[in-house]
Amino acid sequence: MDFGTTLAAFGITICIMAFAWRASRRVAPGRRSKGKESMYACGEKLGIADSNVPVESFYASIANAARADRLRDAHNGSLSRYLTWVFAGMVAVMAFLLLLG
């Protein structure tokens, strides 16, 4: 199969995103402050007991998201159509982030 068009579109999207990121850094450069460098800018301190993550369920969401069964059910068999929708989703997310910006 020929993936040249898909790869070109993906490359163009990455270039546009990189350009937008660089432009945003020039327009509004970040400012350093003591509050932003602290662990919790709002002032609350958490102990070790409060910040522990339950080990038995930490990776469960990652394992559930990576199951091929769900992806296989959503896939209709046409890879080009699937990649088109993935690309459209990436463009929609990028447009949303730029508008939020």
Secondary structure, DSSP 8 states (H G I E B T S, - for coil): ---HHHHHHHHHHHHHHHHHHHHHHHHS-----HHHHSS-TT-----TTTS---HHHHTHHHHHHT-HHHHHHH--S-HHHHHHHHHHHHHHHHHHHHHH-
